[in-house]
Amino acid sequence: MNGNRFTAILLIALLLVPGFAIGQSRIKDLADVEGLGSMPLVGYGLVVGLEGTGDSPRSLFTNQALSNMLERFGISVTSDKVRTRNVAGVMVTATLNPFTKGGQRVDVNVSSLGDARSLQGGTLLLTPLAGADEHVYGVAQGPISIGGYAVESEGVSVRQNAAAVGRIPAGFLVERELGVSLDGLEQFRWSLRESDFTTSRRIAEAINTSTGQTIATAIDPVSIEVNVPANYPGGALGLIADTESLPITVDIPARVVINERTGTVIIGENVRLSSVAISHGALSISITNAPVVSQPGAFSPGQTTVQRATQVQVQEQGTGVVVIQQTANVGDVAGALNSLGVTPRDIIAIFQALKKAGALQADLVII
């Protein structure tokens, strides 16, 4: 009852959105503006303050890094003499938005690189983060929040979530910008995340209709080129903001996705079946070992022995021949398969056979 009520509320909410219909998506949910991607950053650092849960002496890179850090403070100690469990070597990662400015802060993720048991209570020391271009874009530092715990005492351990991975909210200070700017931009491109000829053309038509000008052209199944009119309010930024929420009816390809490891089958909206006759049988083999006790007679010199009797049962279940008429929608496909009374594992085998027979008008994707 509650599930049906929730579904009804969701459908009503979607219908109340002005200019938006069921089955439509916004341009910003389908595509990205070329050249405005984020920059992944990475760096190696040290976490201190770990009450005995840090790296062991076997983590040579942690010992070396700690020795190098202490030398910067005028403390000379060789890496083979370092024996502390309060320090852990970690990899620090962050993602830099193309429009992030110097002085802003970004969240960072911290992951143990050695054999530290937990980063709970630790503090990341000053760590430079660099991009793929090998330029340093800022530094990360701060206390780590792991969202879990790992406790060990006298051979008994209690663990919740991942204790060797943590996060520092606003722990990265941006010192170098990516230098992306929309000022004076006369042309830009939308890039579809899933290539499709029809969807690409629909986006171009929607932009042209919205602006009343022929400024967008579908170049290929992925790219839509948009020319910024000279007198457009706000320039490229204004044009992107005005058109990114336009509703687009996405053309979904006919596709059946199968995950054989989990037995999951996903059937797309446009999947069709030709008229076909299906016969599917399941072979079940059961082998059981039952203990049989042999008891000697009273006062006899024999011994009690236990033997095992093996029983094998073979059972074959068949559905006969079921004729499935040509289907018109995904509901008909589901109903036709349910009429066979088969399991998801059997459905996977049936779809593979249907594709081989040419009766499945869809791409069969196995993951």
Buried (B, 14 or more C-beta within 10 A) or exposed (E): EEEEEEEEEEEEEEEEEEEBEEEBBBBBEBBBBBEBEEBEBEBBBBBBBBEEBBBBEEBBEBBBBBBEBEEEEEEEEEBEEBEBBBBBBBBBBBBBBBEBEEEBBBEBBBBBBBBBBBBBBBBBBEBBBBBEEEEEBBBBBBBBBBEBEBBEEEEEEEEEEBBBBBBBEEBBBBEBBBEEEBEEBEEBBBBBEEEBEBBBBBBBBBBBEBBEEEBBBBEEBBBBBBBBEEEBEEBBBEBBEBBBEBBBBBEBEBBBBBBEEEEEBEBBEBBBBBEBEBEBEBEEEEEEEEEEEEEEEEEEEEEEEEEEEEEEEEEEEEBEEBEBEEBEEBEBBBEBBEEBEBEEEBBBBBBBBBBEEEBBBBEBEEE
